[in-house]
Amino acid sequence: MNRRVVQGAKAYISGIDAEAAALAALTQDGWTIRGQRLRTAAGEVDAVAEKDGVIAFIEVKHRPTLAGAAYALGKRQRTRLIAAAEILLGKNPEWGKAGVRFDVLLVDAAGEVRRVADAFRVE
Protein backbone atom coordinates (compact mmCIF):
# COMPACT_ATOMS: atom_id res chain seq x y z
CA MET A 1 0.00 0.00 0.00
CA ASN A 2 1.26 3.43 -0.74
CA ARG A 3 1.69 6.08 1.91
CA ARG A 4 -1.22 8.22 0.68
CA VAL A 5 -3.69 5.32 0.96
CA VAL A 6 -2.48 4.52 4.48
CA GLN A 7 -2.80 8.17 5.54
CA GLY A 8 -6.30 8.34 4.07
CA ALA A 9 -7.36 5.20 5.91
CA LYS A 10 -5.99 6.57 9.19
CA ALA A 11 -7.79 9.88 8.65
CA TYR A 12 -11.06 8.07 7.90
CA ILE A 13 -10.81 5.94 11.06
CA SER A 14 -9.82 8.98 13.10
CA GLY A 15 -12.87 10.84 11.76
CA ILE A 16 -15.19 7.96 12.62
CA ASP A 17 -13.76 7.88 16.16
CA ALA A 18 -14.22 11.66 16.48
CA GLU A 19 -17.86 11.39 15.36
CA ALA A 20 -18.45 8.62 17.91
CA ALA A 21 -16.98 10.77 20.70
CA ALA A 22 -19.04 13.77 19.61
CA LEU A 23 -22.30 11.81 19.47
CA ALA A 24 -21.57 10.22 22.84
CA ALA A 25 -21.12 13.72 24.32
CA LEU A 26 -24.44 14.83 22.79
CA THR A 27 -26.26 11.78 24.12
CA GLN A 28 -24.73 12.29 27.56
CA ASP A 29 -26.06 15.86 27.48
CA GLY A 30 -29.61 14.62 26.85
CA TRP A 31 -29.79 14.88 23.05
CA THR A 32 -31.43 12.16 20.96
CA ILE A 33 -29.60 11.29 17.75
CA ARG A 34 -32.12 11.37 14.87
CA GLY A 35 -29.65 10.48 12.15
CA GLN A 36 -25.99 10.01 11.43
CA ARG A 37 -24.04 10.60 8.19
CA LEU A 38 -27.19 11.63 6.36
CA ARG A 39 -26.60 12.03 2.63
CA THR A 40 -28.57 14.51 0.56
CA ALA A 41 -28.23 15.93 -2.94
CA ALA A 42 -26.53 18.96 -1.35
CA GLY A 43 -24.04 16.93 0.69
CA GLU A 44 -23.74 14.99 3.90
CA VAL A 45 -24.72 16.05 7.41
CA ASP A 46 -22.61 14.38 10.10
CA ALA A 47 -25.56 14.07 12.48
CA VAL A 48 -28.97 15.42 13.42
CA ALA A 49 -29.87 15.57 17.10
CA GLU A 50 -32.97 16.66 18.99
CA LYS A 51 -33.56 17.95 22.50
CA ASP A 52 -36.77 19.52 23.77
CA GLY A 53 -38.11 19.87 20.23
CA VAL A 54 -35.02 21.72 18.98
CA ILE A 55 -33.26 20.10 16.02
CA ALA A 56 -29.52 20.60 15.70
CA PHE A 57 -27.69 19.85 12.48
CA ILE A 58 -24.27 18.71 13.64
CA GLU A 59 -20.92 19.13 11.92
CA VAL A 60 -18.00 17.35 13.59
CA LYS A 61 -14.52 18.78 13.10
CA HIS A 62 -11.50 16.77 14.22
CA ARG A 63 -8.02 18.26 14.34
CA PRO A 64 -4.97 17.87 16.60
CA THR A 65 -6.18 20.84 18.69
CA LEU A 66 -9.60 22.28 19.49
CA ALA A 67 -8.45 25.64 18.12
CA GLY A 68 -7.47 24.00 14.84
CA ALA A 69 -10.82 22.27 14.66
CA ALA A 70 -12.62 25.57 15.31
CA TYR A 71 -11.07 27.10 12.19
CA ALA A 72 -11.88 24.13 9.96
CA LEU A 73 -15.45 25.06 8.99
CA GLY A 74 -15.43 27.39 6.01
CA LYS A 75 -18.14 29.33 4.20
CA ARG A 76 -18.54 26.69 1.49
CA GLN A 77 -19.19 23.98 4.09
CA ARG A 78 -21.69 26.18 5.94
CA THR A 79 -23.55 26.78 2.67
CA ARG A 80 -23.57 23.02 1.98
CA LEU A 81 -24.87 22.27 5.50
CA ILE A 82 -27.67 24.81 5.17
CA ALA A 83 -28.74 23.35 1.81
CA ALA A 84 -28.62 19.79 3.18
CA ALA A 85 -30.63 20.86 6.25
CA GLU A 86 -33.32 22.38 4.01
CA ILE A 87 -33.62 19.08 2.15
CA LEU A 88 -33.80 17.05 5.37
CA LEU A 89 -36.38 19.40 6.91
CA GLY A 90 -38.48 19.06 3.76
CA LYS A 91 -38.40 15.28 4.14
CA ASN A 92 -39.02 15.43 7.92
CA PRO A 93 -41.54 18.24 8.52
CA GLU A 94 -42.07 17.10 12.11
CA TRP A 95 -38.47 18.07 12.99
CA GLY A 96 -37.67 21.35 14.68
CA LYS A 97 -41.03 22.33 16.14
CA ALA A 98 -39.18 24.34 18.82
CA GLY A 99 -36.39 25.58 16.55
CA VAL A 100 -33.52 24.64 14.30
CA ARG A 101 -29.84 25.38 14.74
CA PHE A 102 -26.41 24.42 13.48
CA ASP A 103 -23.90 23.12 16.03
CA VAL A 104 -20.25 22.35 15.48
CA LEU A 105 -18.61 19.75 17.67
CA LEU A 106 -14.85 20.13 17.92
CA VAL A 107 -12.77 17.08 18.75
CA ASP A 108 -9.02 17.17 19.44
CA ALA A 109 -6.42 14.42 19.18
CA ALA A 110 -7.01 13.38 22.80
CA GLY A 111 -10.74 12.93 22.14
CA GLU A 112 -11.85 16.02 24.06
CA VAL A 113 -15.14 17.33 22.70
CA ARG A 114 -16.29 20.93 22.77
CA ARG A 115 -19.64 22.02 21.35
CA VAL A 116 -20.22 25.37 19.69
CA ALA A 117 -23.99 25.64 19.96
CA ASP A 118 -25.80 27.68 17.31
CA ALA A 119 -22.43 28.14 15.59
CA PHE A 120 -23.83 29.96 12.57
CA ARG A 121 -27.12 31.05 11.07
CA VAL A 122 -28.71 31.21 7.67
CA GLU A 123 -27.73 34.58 6.19
C-alpha atoms as one frame of an Amber mdcrd trajectory, in Angstrom:
protein
   0.000   0.000   0.000   1.262   3.435  -0.740   1.691   6.083   1.906  -1.219
   8.222   0.682  -3.692   5.318   0.959  -2.482   4.516   4.479  -2.800   8.169
   5.544  -6.299   8.342   4.065  -7.361   5.198   5.910  -5.989   6.568   9.186
  -7.790   9.881   8.650 -11.061   8.067   7.904 -10.807   5.941  11.064  -9.825
   8.984  13.101 -12.868  10.839  11.760 -15.194   7.960  12.625 -13.764   7.884
  16.159 -14.224  11.660  16.483 -17.857  11.387  15.358 -18.453   8.619  17.907
 -16.975  10.767  20.699 -19.043  13.772  19.606 -22.301  11.806  19.468 -21.572
  10.218  22.844 -21.122  13.717  24.318 -24.438  14.835  22.791 -26.256  11.783
  24.121 -24.733  12.295  27.561 -26.064  15.859  27.483 -29.611  14.620  26.848
 -29.786  14.881  23.046 -31.430  12.159  20.965 -29.599  11.293  17.755 -32.122
  11.373  14.871 -29.649  10.484  12.152 -25.989  10.013  11.428 -24.036  10.600
   8.195 -27.189  11.635   6.358 -26.600  12.033   2.626 -28.570  14.511   0.558
 -28.228  15.935  -2.943 -26.533  18.963  -1.349 -24.044  16.931   0.691 -23.743
  14.990   3.902 -24.721  16.046   7.413 -22.608  14.380  10.100 -25.563  14.068
  12.479 -28.965  15.421  13.415 -29.866  15.573  17.099 -32.971  16.658  18.994
 -33.559  17.951  22.499 -36.772  19.516  23.774 -38.105  19.872  20.233 -35.015
  21.725  18.976 -33.258  20.104  16.018 -29.516  20.603  15.696 -27.691  19.847
  12.480 -24.270  18.706  13.639 -20.923  19.134  11.923 -18.000  17.347  13.594
 -14.518  18.780  13.099 -11.501  16.775  14.217  -8.019  18.262  14.336  -4.970
  17.874  16.596  -6.183  20.841  18.691  -9.604  22.284  19.494  -8.449  25.638
  18.120  -7.469  24.001  14.835 -10.823  22.266  14.658 -12.616  25.566  15.305
 -11.068  27.100  12.192 -11.881  24.132   9.963 -15.451  25.063   8.985 -15.434
  27.392   6.006 -18.142  29.333   4.203 -18.541  26.688   1.493 -19.193  23.979
   4.091 -21.689  26.181   5.944 -23.547  26.776   2.673 -23.568  23.018   1.984
 -24.872  22.275   5.503 -27.672  24.814   5.167 -28.741  23.348   1.815 -28.618
  19.795   3.185 -30.632  20.861   6.245 -33.316  22.377   4.010 -33.621  19.075
   2.148 -33.798  17.054   5.375 -36.383  19.400   6.913 -38.481  19.065   3.761
 -38.395  15.276   4.142 -39.019  15.425   7.916 -41.544  18.238   8.517 -42.066
  17.100  12.108 -38.471  18.074  12.991 -37.669  21.350  14.679 -41.033  22.333
  16.143 -39.183  24.337  18.816 -36.386  25.582  16.553 -33.519  24.635  14.302
 -29.844  25.381  14.736 -26.405  24.422  13.480 -23.905  23.124  16.035 -20.251
  22.349  15.483 -18.613  19.749  17.673 -14.854  20.134  17.917 -12.767  17.080
  18.748  -9.023  17.170  19.440  -6.417  14.415  19.181  -7.015  13.376  22.802
 -10.740  12.932  22.139 -11.847  16.015  24.062 -15.144  17.332  22.699 -16.288
  20.928  22.768 -19.643  22.018  21.350 -20.219  25.369  19.686 -23.993  25.644
  19.961 -25.802  27.675  17.315 -22.427  28.144  15.585 -23.832  29.963  12.567
 -27.124  31.053  11.067 -28.713  31.211   7.666 -27.734  34.575   6.189
